[in-house]
Amino acid sequence: MSIAVKDTSTKGGFAGTFDRIAADISDNPNKAIARFEVQSRQISGLHSEVEARDYLLTVDEPKALGGQDLGPNPIELVLAAIASCQEITYRLYADKLGIPLRGVSATVQGDIDLRGMFAIDPGARPGFRGLDIQVELDSDAPAAELDRLKRTVDAHCPVLDIIRNATPVAARTHRQPDGDEIAGEPILFAGLAG
């Protein structure tokens, strides 16, 4: 991503950064599309290491699901992405809209039917059945301002949008070392487990 986000403005919080980035994108529409990338590799068992920019994340499954419990699992990382993106988006828009916000925290819960992941029931989705997002705002702002802030955040939070709306996915698999692409549609197996 080529847009600098360092806040050197005299405005409070991130309002100056927000305005500067928005103006830069408006003046240079080619900067509007930002590409993000992570690379992951399996270390052993169900343990993976994920590189995101200069950061290394340890990902694993809990022991109850066959992992070594060395880090959060991918499902927990999705929940963490929603929670932290909500907090960031609340902060950015509170500062932009001039709504006083001393703090924000989020708790996200989701239920998964493991019968989908373990191919026990072809009618069970392997993903979330639903999500519950609870956001706590530490603010003395009037309820009408906080309602405006919530509606703004719900409309502009990137991770919430990814979860709420279908995103086109191009999933390709290549065999190593020759790099041949493996084609095929997903196969739903009933009763594969056992």
Residue, then its C-alpha position, 0 to 999 in steps of 0.5 A: m500500500s503506497i498511502a502514508v498514514k502518519d498523522t502530522s496534522t494539528k487536528g485532534g486524533f486522526a482527522g487530519t490523516f483521514d482528510r489527507i488520505a481522502a484528498d490524495i485519493s480524490d486527486n489521484p484515483n489510481k491510488a484508490i485500490a490498495r492491495f494487501e497480501v499475506q503468505s502462509r506456510q505450514i510448519s508442522g501438523l496444523h501449525s502455520e506461520v503467516e507473514a503479513r508485511d514485517y510481522l510473523l503470526t503463529v496460527d494453530e488449532p486448539k488441542a481439541l481439534g488436533g492442533q498443538d495450541l501454539g496460537p489462535n486458529p484461523i477462525e479466531l483470526v477472522l473474529a479478531a479482524i472484525a473486532s479490530c477493524q471495527e475499533i479502528t473504523y470507529r476511531l477514524y470516523a469519531d475523529k473525522l466527525g468530531i465525536p468525542l470518543r475516549g475508547v472503543s472495544a469490541t467482542v465478536q462471537g461466531d458459531i461454526d457447525l463442525r459437521g461441515m468442516f469434518a464432512i459429516d453433514p453435507g447440509a452443514r456449512p463449514g463457515f459461521r452460522g452467524l456473528d454477534i458483534q458487541v461494541e463498547l464506546d466510552s463517550d459522553a456524546p449524545a445518543a444521536e451522534l453515536d447513532r450517526l457514528k455507528r451507521t457510518v462505521d457499519a457502512h465503511c468498515p472494510v472487514l465488516d463489508i467483507i463478511r456481509n457481502a459476497t466477495p469474488v474469490a479465485a482459489r487456485t492450487h498448484r502442485q510443487p515443484d512443477g507448478d502445474e495448476i490443479a483444477g476442480e470444483p469443491i466436492l462435498f463428502a457426506g460421511l467422510a469422517g470415520 
